[in-house]
Amino acid sequence: MQRTLGTCYYPEHWPPEVWTEDARRMVEAGLTWVRIGEFAWSRIEPSAGNLNWQWLDQAIKVLGQAGLKVVLGTPTATPPKWVLDKHPDMLAVDEQGRPRKFGSRRHYCFSHAGYLEECRRIVGLMVERYGQNPHVAAWQTDNEYGCHDTTISYSDAARLGFRKWLRDQFSTSGQNDGVEALNQAWGNVFWSMEYGSFDDIDLPNLTVTEPNPSHVLAFRRFTSDQVVAFNLAQVEIIRAHSEAPITHNYMGRITDFDHFKVGADLDIASWDSYPLGFLEDRVGASTENQRRYAHQGDPDFQAFHHDLYRAVGRGRWWVMEQQPGPVNWAPYNPSPLPGMVRLWTWEAFAHGAEAVCYFRWRQAPFAQEQMHSGLLRPDGVDAPAIVEARQVAEEMKLAPQVQPARAQVALIFDYEADWAWAVQPQGTGLSYFGLIFDHYRALRRAGLSVDILPADAIDFSGYALVLAPGLMYMPNGLKQAFADSSAQVLVGPRSAARDTNMAIPVPLPPNFPGLDVTVARVETLRPDMPVPLKEGGAVTGYLEKLEGAAAIVMQTTMGAPVAMQAGNVTYMGGWGDDRALDILIGDLCAQAGVATLSLPEGVRIRDTACERFWFNYNGEAVATEAGNLPPAGVLRVDIA
C-alpha cells in the first residue's frame, strides 16, 4: 500500500479567495488527502430545509482540481441550534442527571430516535450530492465518537432503549417473559433488587451506593451497541450512493464502546494522535516520565494505538489527525521537540498506516481551538510542522510502500474486559487498559513488534507468543484455543474471573484445560506496598492467592506462587511491575524461540516486511547497534 500524507481543512473558516492558494501550498508540501466538512452542518443547512451546498461544491472543486483527494466528513458531531430546538430532549445526560448543553460539540444522545432520523436525512442529502463526485475519495462518519465523555448517556431515551435491549436479550415471547431469567443472571435476590417487569428497570445511576455490577455491565454493552447502530445507519446510506471507502476517526484511550464492532462496518480505521496532549491527559505516566517526555510524548502510547487500529481496520488504517505543535486542551501544552512531527509520522508508517493527516492546515484565530497549532500560523505563514511534513514527503519517495508483516507476538485487547474492570476495579487506579498497556510496554522494551487481536480471534497460527492478561470473561472456546495453540500463552490476572453476566463462576477461575491452578482469594495493594518477587521485581496493585499443582515459575520472597505454568499456558496471578514483566516476558520469549533485544531507555523499533525502523524518543542522542540516533531521530534500515 502507498504511504501518503494529508491535512484537515475548514474552508468554511476562510474566505473563498484563499482556497486556491491553500490547495496549491498543500500540493507543494507533498500532501495527498484533505478532510473537510465534519463540523459544517450549520453552513450546509442554516435552518431546517434551507440547504446551501454552493460553498461546499466550490471547495471540493478547488481542492480536487489542484490534485488533492477529499475525505468528506458527515457533520453529525455538531448539530446546529435549530436541530436542538426541534428535538430539545436529544441532549446526552451525565451520571448526575444533568443534560449536556449547546455551545460546544458532540451534544447528542446516541439513543435519541429523532436525532438519528435527522442524521439519516443530512447524510442522505450529502451523499446523494457528492457520492459520485470524482474528487471525494473517502468518507468519514461523524467525528471522534466518545470524545468528551459523550458515549454514556442517562437520558430518558437511553432508559427506554435499555429496557427494549434487555427484553431482546432475555425474552423469548411475552412482554415480561425473561425478567426472571434476568433476575437470576444478575443475582437480584441480593438486597431485594428483583424486578417484576422490564419496565421497572432504571438506569444504573444515582443509586444510594454502588449499583449491581451486572446491571452496570449490561448498560455498558447496550451503550456500545447504540454507537454501533448509529454508525451503521450512516454507513448504509453512504454505501447506497458511493463506492469510496468509509472510515471513522477514533481517539486514544477511549474504551466506552467496542471499536471492533464499529470497525466491522467500515473499510478503514483511523485515529487521532496527539502524543503531547495524551502524555498529560491519559497515558498515566509518572511525574518523572511526564517531564522526561514532555516534548516527545510517551514512547509506547502512539504505537499501541497504531497496532490497535490496524486490528480494528483489519489491516487498513490511517492517522486522521496528527498533532503538529502545541494543542489547547491538555493540562500543559508544550511544543514538540524539533524532529518529533517527522518521528511520529514515520512511526505511524512503520506500523502500517496508509495515510497520516496533520490537524490542522491553518491555526484558527477564533473559538475554542484558537490555541491549537496547525501546519500554518493564523496569518498563513509556515509553522515549524510543515517543514517536517515536507521532509517526510521527500523521504517517502525512497520508501513509498507500506509492506506489513505479521509479528511473532500477539496481544489480545477486549473492550468488554475494560468495562468489567471499570465496573469493578477493586482498587483505586486499577484498569484493564493500564494492565494491557504495561504488558505492551514490556514487549516493546524487549525490542518486539506486536500484533493486537480481538478476543474473538481464536486462530493463533503463526504466533510464537500470545498474551491475554485481564480478560475477565473468557469463553471455554477461547480457553481451549489457547491450550491447543503451538504458541506460548500468558493469561491472568483476573482472566476468566467472571461469567458473561459478571458473576464469579464455579469451578473457580481460571479453570483452564490442563492447567491445575485455582484463584482462591484476591487482594488489592496500596501503591506504597508492593510485594517483592524472588525472581526480581514486584507485584503491585493486584495479587491473587494461587493454589494447584502446576509448576511455579514466579513466587514472592515469602514463597507464595504468583505465576504458574503447565504445558504452553502460564497463569500470572499478579500485576507485575516493569522489572517483573521484563523477566516473565523474557523467559516466555526464550521458551517460544523469540529473539529479544535490550534497548536503551526511550528507544523503540518496529519491523515491516522489508524494513526495520529505529525511533529515539529521547531529548539527547543515543548510541544503538544500528548507529547513532540523534534526539527525536528516526533510522530506517532495509532488511532481507
N, C-alpha and C positions, 0 to 999 in steps of 0.2 A: 504494500500500500504506500501511496505517496505521502510524504511529510509536507504539511502546508501550514501557513500562518494566517491569522486573521485579526479582526478587531470588532468591538461593539460600538455601534454608531447610533446617534439620535438626531436624524435630520430635522425632526420637529423642534429641536432646541436651537437651531441655527437658521439664519436666512438662506433661502434657496441660492443666493448669489455665491455662497461659499462651497456648495456641494460639489461642483465640478472640480474645483481646486483640491478639495479634500480627497476626492476619489483619485485624482492624479497622484497626490502625495502618498496615498495608500499603496497604489501600484508601484510607485518608485521605491517604497520601503520594502517591497517584496511580499506584500500581503495578497492573499487569495480570497478570503472569506470576509463578509461583513454581516453581522447580525443586527437587525433593526426591528422595530415595531412592537416589542413585547410590553411596552408601557404606554402605548399611544392611543388607547381606546377613546379618550376624550377628544382627541383631534380627528379620529376617524368618524366618531359619532357624537358630536357635541350635545345633542339632545336626542331623545328617543325617536328613531326612524329618520333622523336628519343626517344622512351619510355624506361624508366628504372624503372621497378617495383621491382627489386630484393631486394633492401634495405627495401622497404615498406612491401614486403612479409615477410622478416625476422623479422622486428619489430613487426608486428601483431602476428606472430607465437610465438615470445619470450614472449610478454605480455599475450597472450591467454593461453599459456602453464603454465604460473605462476598462472593462475586462475583469471586473470583480464578480464573485458569486455571492448571492444574497441568502442568508438564513433568515427566514421570516418568522417572527415570534407571534403566537396568538396573544392578545392583550388582556387575558383574563385575570392576571395577577393584580390589576389596578382598575376595578370597576369605577366608572365616573359617579359623581354625586347623584345624578338623576337615576342611576340604577338602584342605589341605596334608597332614594326617596320612593321608588316603585316597590321595593322589597325591604321595608325597614327592619324586618326580622332576619335578614340574611347574614348579619354580623356574627362572627365567632364569639363565644362566651368563654371567659377564662375559668380556672378552677374555683375561684371565689364567687362565681356567678355574675361577673361584671362583663358587659358587652364591650368588644373592641370598637373603637370609634373610627370615623372617617378622618382623613388628614394625613395618611401615610400610604401604605400598600398592604396587600395580602389581607384585606379586611372582608373576608367572606368565610362562611362555614361550608365545608365540603358536603354536608348533609342537606343543604337547603335546595329543594327541588326547583323553586322558582329561579334561583340564581343559576343553577345548572342549565335550565332552558335558555336563559339569557346568553350563557356561554355557547351553547349549541348554535344559537342564532347568529352571533357575531362571528364565530369561527366558520360557520357555513357561508356567510356572506364573503368573508375574506378569502376562503379557499376557492369559492366559485369564481372570484375575480382574478386570483393570482395562481391558481392551481396549475395552469398550463403556461404560465409566464416563463420564457426561457431563461430569465435571469434569476428566478427563485429556484435555487438548487437544493435547499433543505428547509425543514420546518422545525420550530421549537415550540413545544406545548407549554403555555403558562410561563412561570419563572420561579425557580427555587422553592418547590413545594416544601413546606415545613419551616422555612426561614422565619425568624422572629417568634418561634413557638406558636405557629399557626396551624399545626396539624390537628391537635386535640381540641375539640370544642364541646362545651357543656350546654349547648343551646337546646331549645325545645325541639328543633328539627332533628338534632342528634338523638335526643331521648326517644322520639317516635321511631326514628330509623333503627336505633339499637334494639328496641323491642321487636320490630319486624325481623331484624337479623337473627335475634335469639330464637324466635319462632322457627325460622328457616333452619337453624342449626339443630334444634331439639325436637321439633314436632314432626309428625308423620301424617296427620289428618286434621283433627279438630282444632278449634280456636285455641284451647288451652292444653290440648294433648301434648305432652312432653314437658310440662312445667315440673312434674315430679322427677323426671329424668334430670332436669337442670338442678333441682334441689339436691338430688343425690350426688351429681357430679361436682357441685360447688361445696358440698358439706354444709348446707344451710340449716341443718339441725343445730349447729353451733350458734349460740346466742339467739335462738328463736328467729333466725333470718329466713324461714321458709316462706315461699310465695304461693298464693293460690291461683295466680293468673300472670301471664306475661305482662299484662297492663299494670301490674303492681310494681314492676321493676323500674327503678330510677337509675340515674347515672351515679357512678361511684365517687361523688364529691360532696363536700360539706357534711360528712358524717362526723359523729362525735369524736370517735377515734378512727384508727385505720379501717378502711373498708375491707371486705373479704377479698383476698388476693386473687381468687378465681374470678370474681366479678370484675376486678380491675383488668386482669389479663384479657378477659373476653372483650371488654370495652376497647382495649388497645388493638385487638385483632379487628374488631368492627371498624374502628377509625382508619386503620390501614386499608381495609377493603374499600372504604369510601374514597380514599385517594386514588386507588387503582381504578375504580369505576369512573371517577371524574376525568382522569387522564384518558381512559379508553374511549369515553364519549367524544373527546376531541379527535383522537387518532382515527376513529371510524369515519368521521366526517372528512378529515383530510385525505384519507386513503381513497375515498369515493371520487375525488377530483384531482388527485396528484399522485405521481409515481416517485416524487422526490423523497429521500429518506427523512425520517422523523426522529427527533431527539427530545430529551428534557435535560435541563441543567440542574443536577443535584448539588448538594452542599457538603462540606466537610463535617463529619461527626453529627450529622442529622440522622437519627435512627428511629424516628417516630412512626415511620411507615416502611413497608417492605419494598426496598428498591428493586429487588429481583423480580417481584411480581409486576411492578410498574414497567420495568425494563423488558419484560416478556412481550409487551405490546408495542415496543419501539424498535427502531432499526439501529440506533446508535445511542450509547450512553454518553453523557458529558457531565462535567462537574466544574465548579467554580473554585479556583485555587488561590488562596490568599495566605501565603506562608507566614508573613509577619503578623497579620491580624490574628490568625489561628494560634500562633505561639502564645499570645497573651490571653486569648479568648476561650480556647477549647482544647489545647493539647494536654493540659495538665502537667506541664513541665515544672521542674523545681525552680526555685528562685535563681539558683546558680546557672542553670541552663537557659533561663529566660534572659539573663544578662549575656551569657556566652554567645547565644544565637539570636540576639535581639535584631541584628541587621541581616540575618541569613534565613531564619526560620528553622524549625526542627528538622534534623537530618532524615527523619523517617515518616513524618506525618503526611507529606505530599505523596511520597512513594506508596504508602499504604493505600491511599485513596486512588492513585493511578491503578494499582493492582485490583482494588475492589471494583472500580467501574469498568475495567477491562472485563471482569467476570459478569457484571450486570449487563454489559453490552454484548456479551457472547463474542468477544474478540474485537468489536468495533467501539471505539470510544474517543472522545475529544476532551480537551480543556476548553470550555466555552468562555471562561473569564479567568485570565491570568493577571495577578497583581503586577502593576508596572512601577509602583512607587508607594509613598505613604497612603494609607487608607484613612477613613474618617470614623470608623465605628469601634475600634478596639480600645481597651483601657489606655494603651500608649501606642503611638503610631509613628515609628521610626522610618527612616529611609532605608532602602535596600543597600547593602554593600555593593560597590561597583562590581559588575560581573554577575550578580545574582539573578537578574532577569534572564540573562543568557543561560545560566546554570539551570534555573527552573524549567526553561523551555526545553533544553536538551534532555533533562531528566524525564520529562513527560514523553518525549520521543523515544527515549531508551526503553520506556515501559510500554511502548506500542501505540502511542497517540497518533491519530491521523492528522489532527489539527490542534494548534494552540492559538487561541484568540485572546488578545490583550484587552482588558477592560480599563479604561475606555479610550476612544480615539482622542477626544479633546476634553480636558477637565472642565466641568460645568462651573460657571461663576455664580450660580444661584441654587437655592433649595437645599435639600438635606445632604447631598453628596458634593457640595462645593469644595470640601477639603479632601476629596478623593482624587488622587493623581490620575493622569492619563498619559498617552503617548505624546500629546501636545499640551502645552500650558493653556490657560483660558484665552490668552491672546494669540494662540495659533503657533507660537514659537516651539521648536523641538524641545521636549523634555528628555531627560537622560535615557529613559527606557527605549525610545525609538532608535537611538544609536545602537543599542544592544540588539534590538529586533532586526535592524538592517544587517548587523554582523551575523546573526543566526541565518538570515536569508541567504547570505553569501556562502556560509559554511554548508548549508543544506545542499548546495549544488554538488558537493563532493559526496554527500550521503543522502540522496533524496528518498530512498525507500525505507519503509518500516518492514522488517522481516522478523516477526516474533518467533520465539522458541519456547517450548514447554519447559518449565523449571523442573528440577528434581524434587522440589519440596512444595507441598500444598498446605494451606491453612484454611480451615473452614470458618466462615463467618455467617451467623444466623441472626436476623433481625428479631425473631420471636424470642431468642435467648436473651437478647438485650432488654426486651420488655420484661421478661421474667425476672431478671436481675434488678431492674428498676423498680418493679413491684415489690420485691422482697430482697433488698441488698444485704440485710442482716448486720451491716456495719457501715458507718459513715464513710463516704468516699469510695466504696467498692462498686465497681461497674463491670459489666461484661466487656464493653468496649475497652476499658482500661486493661483488663486481663488479656484480651486478644492483642492489643497494641503492644503490651510488654513482650509477648511471645514473638510478635513480628519484629520488634526491635532486636531481640536476641538473634533471630535468624539473620537479620541484616548485619549485625555486628560480626557474625561469622562469615561474612562475605557471600551470602547466598541470595540468589534470585528466588522469588516466591510467587506462586500462583495462588489466588484466593478462589475458593469454591463455595457454592451454596450448600446448605445442609441436606438438600435432596440429591446431591451428587454422590452416587454410590459406586461409580466405576473409578477406581484409583489406579488403574493400569498405567504404567509409565512413571509413576511417582515412587521414589525410594523412601520418603518420609512424609507422613501426613499428621498434622496437628489439629485437634479439635477440643481445645480447653473450654470449660464452662458451658457446654451445650446442655442446658438444663433439662430439656425434653429430648430424648434420643430414642427414636423408634427402634424396635427389635431388628428391622431390616437393615438399618444403618449399623447397628452393633455387629450384626453378622457379616456385613460387608467389610467392616474393619478387620474382624477376625480372619476372614478369608483372603484378605489382601496380602500381596507379597511385600508390601511396604511396612516399615516400622511405623507404629501408630502411637501417638501420645494423646491421652484424654485426661479430663479432670483439671482442676477441682470442680465440684458441683455437676459433673457430667451425669446425665440420666437421673438427676436428683428429684425430678417431678414428672408426673404424668401430663397428658395434654391439657388437663383442667387444673393444674397447679397443686395436685395432691401428692404427698410422699408415697411412692409405690412400695409395695411389698411383693416379693422379696426386696430388701433394702438395696439401694444403689451401691455400685453401678450395675450390678447384675449382668456382667459381660460373659458371653460364652467362652469357656476355657480359662477365665481369669478369676481365681479364688481370692477376691477382695471384697470386703463389705465396709461401708462407711457406717460406723457405729455411733458417731457423735460428731458434731461440728462446733467450732468456736470461731469468733472473730477477734482480732487482736488490735490493741491500741497501736498507733503508728510508732510510738516510742518503746514498744515491747516486742520486737521481732524474736523469733525462735531460731537460734543458730543450728546449722546443719553440720554433721560430722564431715561431709564431703567438701564443705565450703559454702559460703553464702548463708542465707537465712530464709525462713518463711515469714511473710509479713501480711497482715490483713486478714487472711482466711486460712484456717487449718482444720483438717479432718482427722479424727481418730480412725485408723485403718486396722482391720482385722482380716485374717486369712492366711493361706499357705503359699501365696505367690512369693516369688523371690523379692527380697528387699534390695532396692538399688539406691535409695537415699533415706537417711534417717536423721533424727535430731541428735544432738550431742548427748542426750539422755537415753538414746537407743530406741525411741519410738519410730516406727516406719512412717515415711512420708511419701515415697514413691515405690511402687511395687510392679513387678513385671512377670508375665507369663506368655511364652511364645513371642509374637510380634507386637503385643499390646502392653503399653506401660501406663499405669494409672498414677497421676500425681495428685496427692491429697492436700496440697497447699499452694498458696500463691507465692511462688519463688521470687526473691529479689533478683536483680540483674546478675549477680555472681552465680546464684543457684541455677538460674535458667541457662546461663552460658555453659555451666558444667553439664547439666542434663542434656541440653541440645547437642553439645559436643559429643557426649557419649552415644547418643542415638544416631548422630550422623556417622560416627565411626562404625556402629553396627550396621548401618544402612549402606555403607560404602560411599558416602557423600563427602567429597573433599571440602574442607573449610579453610578460611584464611584468618589471620589475626590482623585486623585493620586498625590503623591509628584512630584515635578519637575524632569523630566528625567526618571521617572518610567513608564513602559507600561506593559499591559497584553495582552494575546491572548489566546482564548479558542479553543480547538478542541472538538471532541465529548466526550472525556473522560479525558481531561487534561486541567489545567489552567497553563499557563506559566507567570512568572513574570520576567521582564527584567529591570536591573538597568544600565542606560546609564551614570550614574554619576561617577566621579572620587573619590567619597567618599561613605562610607556605608550609607544606608538609611533604616529606620525602616518602615515596612509596616504591614498591617493586616495579611499578610501571613508569616511574620517573618522578620528577619534582612537580608537585601540584601547587600553583600559586593560590593565593586567597581567592575564594569563590571560583576555583579553577575547574575546568572540565577537560578530560583527556579521553579521546575516542581511539580505540585500538582495534584494528581488524583482526578477526580470529578465523581460523580454518573451519 
